Amino acid sequence: MEKIEATFRIVTPMFIGGANQDPSDGIRPPSVKGILRFWWRALNWGEAYKQAKGNKSKALKILHEKEIFLFGGAANFNKKSGQGIFLLTVSHDPLNIVREGVVHEDFIQGSSSSGLSSARYLAYGLMHSFPSSKKNTRAGELIRGSINHNQGFNVALLFKGEPDESILSALKLLGLVGGLGSRSRNGMGSITLEKLSRDKEIIWSCPESVEDYSRVLNQLLPCLEEIPPADYSAFSLQTSVDILLKSTDPIQVLDKIGQKILDFRSWGQSSRGNKLPSGNASEMRFEDDHDWYKNVNSFRTFNPDFHPVRVIFGLPHNYSDKEYDCVTSSLYERRSSPLFFHVHKISERQYIGVSVLLPALFLPKKDLIEAGKNNEVAQNINWGILNELISGREGKNSSGVFRFPNRTSVVTPLCEEAQ
């Protein structure tokens, strides 16, 4: 038996728990194993595609069988089902948590309820972004309890024999771009892998500079030039990984990313001169989406086949709590965002914001989008919107400064044949 220990640091508040979503349950092994499987799958699509000689259906079968062998599968699924090749346990000291109904002070800037509102926006549904006298809520008040950040936990993997390198790579990837819990794709619950140990001997340490981070992440990623997008979230030739910004505080990283997303997506409110939450003038970028929601000049009547293009950020996409204003898949409950944000700890006073875009099949081709109650329309998916958010310019007609002026692309290595 070989033991691998992974030491993680919680970088941003983690909204996680058991069946009752109670953070007192701590970080449970099924949660860690589940997200580890996700990143393993994303990382190994290219290898399966290569083994299948370009046959996508065969590649998915190869991948699935390998996953069951490594991680285990349901009994009676097939002859290869059963326990995987390792046991996983999680340990940590008593965790500091913030209870439901309590204001998370790290999301409040001084006495101002507007400060860090964009960070709170990224935790939409988990905490209140703004105070409300009608609902008797306070800015930063938690709707769900959370495990506080700046704490550690350990994950131990006990292998039946030699540790599998693909699982170790997935562990590293999880600790470089991933997170745990609700809104982890928005940067909540971001975790950093500090070190890997094998029988108490350190075999891998966290990058100590932005340049080193980029290099280490590059080494993990497969050659992507000839890997097409998969039918699920996976690394492919269309993947982009970017370091967007730096800060001395992880919540500030969330706030800066949240502000840029809000500025990009929002129309603004006429009551404040179409100003955005950041105070900037609205770009009014998604005019048809706005007109569909407001039904300007009977927009829905004259455009019955339209659905908002911002569905690319994930489904359901709701403009209000009325069924008439809800946008979703006709066959599936939800489609998670293909754009991930992660806050990574480089040092005690340096944190970076990272984006990972994993283009894949958005919805099965036979699926329709329900744009309002009982109005099913054909898919019209625009992936360029997400690229524009990450690498584009601000302002009308994208004529302003770059949205993330200090963005650095994490470039994947060329295939040996192309070098």
C-alpha positions, 0 to 999 in steps of 0.5 A: 500500500502506498500513501499520498497526502495532499495538503490544501489551503481554503482560499475563499469561503466554501459553501459546502456541507452534507445532506442538510448543507450544514458547514458543520459537516466539514469537508466530506470525502465524497465531495473531494472524490467527486470533484477529483473525478471531474478534473480527471475526466477533463484532463484525460479526454485527449488521451482517450480520443487519441487511443480511439483514433478520433472516434468520439463514441469510442473515446467516451467508452474508453474514458468511462471504463478507465474512470471506473477502474480508477475511482470505482463504479456502481455494483452490477454496472458491468464486470469492471465495476466495484471499488477503485484502486485507492481509498480517500480520507479527509482530515482537518482541525476544527473548522471556523465557520460562519453561520446562516443569518450572520454577516460575513465581515470579510465581504463588507468594506468598512462601514459601506454596504456597497463595498465588495458588492461585486464579490457578494454578487459571485455568491448570489443565492448564498449571501445577500448582495445589498441590504433590504428593509423590505426583506429585513436583510443586511449586505453580506448576510449569509443565506447558507452557512460557510466554512471560512477561508484561510484554513487547511485540510488534508486529503490522504489517498491510500493506493493498492500498489503504485500511485496512479500518475493520472490521479496525481495530476488531477490532484494538482490540477484541482489545487491549481484551478479548482474549488469545492462547494456551491458557486465554486465556478464563480471562485467561491471555495477556491483551494490551493494545493500546498504540497503533495507527500509520499510516505511523508516525503514531499514530492510536489510543492505549490508554485511560489510565483506567477511565472512558476504557476503558469509553467507548472500548469502548462506542464500538467495540460495535455497537448491540445492542438488536435483535441476537439471539444468533448460532449462534456467539460474537458480540455480541448483545442478551444480551451483558454486558461488566463491569469486575469489579475493580482491582488493582496487579498482573495476577496478583492480578487473576487470583487474585481472579477465580479465587477467586470462580469457585472459591467459586461452583462448588465444593462443598468437601471434607468432610475440611476441613469443606466449606471452599472453597480460599479458606477460606470455607464452601461455599455448596453451590450445585450440590447436584444436580451433586454428587449426580450425581457422588457418586451419592448415594442412587443419584441416577443411577438415579432421575434418568437424564435429568439432566446437571450444569448446570455444563456452561454453563462449557464442555465437556467437563466432567469430575469425574474421569478415569473415563468414568463421570464425564465429561460432554461433547457427543455430537457434538462434541469440545468447547464452549468457555466463552461467558464470557471473562475479560481482564486489562487494563493501564491504567497501570504500577500499575493493572490491571482484570479484565474479563468478557465474556459472549457468549450464543449457541447452546450446542450444535446442537438435535439434539445431546445431552449425554453424562452419563457413558459411553453415557448421552445426555440432552437439553440443559438449558442454564441461562444464568442461572448465568453471570449469577449468577456475575458480578452475583450475591451470595455465600452460601446463597440469594444473601443475602450481599454482591455477589460483585464489589462494585465491578463496573461494567457497560460500557453499550452505546449506544442505537440512534439510533432509541431515543434 
